[in-house]
Amino acid sequence: MDKTADSSVPLHPLLAQRWSPRALDPSATIGDEQFTALFEAARWAPSWGNTQPARYIAARRGEPTFDRIHGTLSRGNKGWAGDAAALAIGVAQSLNEDGEPMPYGEYGLGLATQNLVLQAVAEGLHAHQMAGFDREAARVEFSIPDDFEPLVAIAVGDLGNLDGMPDRLVEKELRPRVRKPLTDLVFTDSWGTPLF
């Protein structure tokens, strides 16, 4: 499926080709170097004051931790994410070493995870970020400390086919990608005055 972004000006291919499929190839694997590169990309994301608040719990299909991550997913995500070659949970540091709120910890995790996702595209893979997982179950399952917050689950793999997928998911996979226009997102002079 070609889901290249329909943008007003050309975008870098990593951005234009990034999308979040659910149809993943259940036989695909991720090599050691590819798998490491995902998290190396996340490690080099910018963060406030270089605090590096992003942490991950990750595993490849066939490893016990993969099944444990899969067990924390919502029912809807469990149905397709088991076909991923790898699963991860992104965790943000919420308190610093002094027990004070970590400025921009969630933002830092977001930047790191976007780096991970774009590295996946560069590796010829796809990544699907999910809010649909049980954060408290993940906290208990992986002994995540109180000063860290599990915020996102991520499935990574090769694009698969739609055979055997429920109709509601097939419809989502085939639906065109859409975004709000720039006129609704970028302003000048005052709020609501479009720049573009």
N, C-alpha and C positions, 0 to 999 in steps of 0.2 A: 504494500500500500504506500502510495506517495502522499504524504501529509505535509509537504513543504509549506511553510508559512506564506500566506498571501499578504505581503507587506507593502507599504506605500513606497519604500525604497529598498534596494537589495540589502539583505542581511548576510553576515558571515554564515557559511553553510552549517557550522555547529549549532548556531541559533535557529536558523531557518528549518533545519531538519529534526530538531528536538521535539518529540511529542511523547505521550505517555500511554503506550499500548498495554492492553491486558492480554492480548493473544501472544503468548511467549512460547518459544520452542522448548518442549519438555526434554529434548535430548541434547540441547546445547550446553556447553560447558564454558567456563571462564578460566583461562590459563593463569598461572601464578603471577606472571608479570602484569597482565591486564588487571587482575584483581588488586594487586598492590598499587597500580597506577591510579585506580579510583580513589584510594584513600590518601595517596601522596598528593593528588590534586586537591583534595579537601584540606590537607595539612597546610598547603601554601595559599589558602584563601586569606584575604585581609580580615583583620579583626580590630576592634577598638583597643588601642594601646597595646596591640600585639598580645592580648590576653588569651587568644586561642581557646575559646570556650567550647568548641565542638568535640564531641566524642562519639564513637560508633561501636556498636556490637554487630558483628558481621560473620557470615559463614556462607559457604557454597553448598548447593544441593548435595545431599548424601552425607553431610556432616551433622552430628547431633544438634549443634547450635542452630542450624538452619531450621530444623523441626521445632525447636523451642521458640524461635522467632515466629515461625508460621503459626504456632499455637496462640500467639497473642493477637493475631489479626482478626478483624471483624469477619463475620460469617460471609459477607459478600466478597471480601478480598481473599479469604481462604480459598474460595472456589477457583480462582485463576492463578494466584501468586505462587502456588506450589510448583508451577511450571518454570518459575524463574531459575536462572543459573545461580543466583546469589540473592540473599536477603540481608537487610541491615536495619538497625534502629538507630536514628540520630538522636543524640542526647546533648542538651545545652547546659553548661555550668550556670547555675542561677545565683550562687553566693560565692564571694571570693574567699580567700584564705582567712580573712578576718571575720567572716560570717555576715558581711554586708552584701546587699544586692549587687550582682555582677552587671555593670552597665552593658547594654546591648548584647547580652549573651544569646538571646534567641536570634537576633539579627546575624550574629557571627555564625551560628549553626546554619542559618539560611544561606549565607554566602558560601560556606564550606560545602554544603549539600549541592548548591548549584554548580560549584566547581566539579564535584563528583559526577553529577549528571552530564555535564558537558564533556568530561573526560570519557564517560561511557559512550557518548555519541562519537567522539574521536576514535574510540576503539572499535567502532562498528556495532555497538550494542545499543540497547534502549534501557531507560530507567523510568520507573513509575513511582512517584512519591505518594504516600498514603497517610491521611489523617486517621483512617479507619483501623485503629488497633487499640487494645486495652493498655493504656499507659501504666495503670497501677499493676496490672498483671506482669507487664514488662519489668517494672521496678522490682517486684518480688522475685520473678523468675531469674533475673540477672543481678540481684543484690545491688541495684543502682542506689548510690548514697543520696541522702536527703538534699544535698546541695547541688544536685543535677536533676534535670527534667527531661524525660523521654518525650520527644515532640513529633517525630515523623518515622514512618517505616518506609523502606525503599526496596523495590524489586528491580533486579537488573538481569537482562538476558538478551537473547536473540529474538527477533521477530518470528512469531509462529504463524499458523494459519487459523482460520475461524472454525474449522471442523469441530463439531461437538460443543461449541460454546452456546450458552443459553441465548435465545433471541434478543433479550434486553442488552446483553453485552455485545453481541454482533452489531446491533444498531449503534451503540456507542463507538465501536471501533470504526464503523463506516461513516459516521457523522463528520462533516467538514469541521476543521478547526476554525474557531472564530474568536475574535477579540474586540473589545470596545475600540472605537476610533480614537485617534490621537486627540481630536477635538474635545473628547470627554476626559482626557487624562492629563494633558499638559497645558498649563495656563500662563498668562503673562498679564502684567499691569494689575489685575485683581482676580480673585477667585472666580472661575467660570468663564473668563475671557480666554478663548483658545489661542495658543501660540501657533498651532499648525492648522 
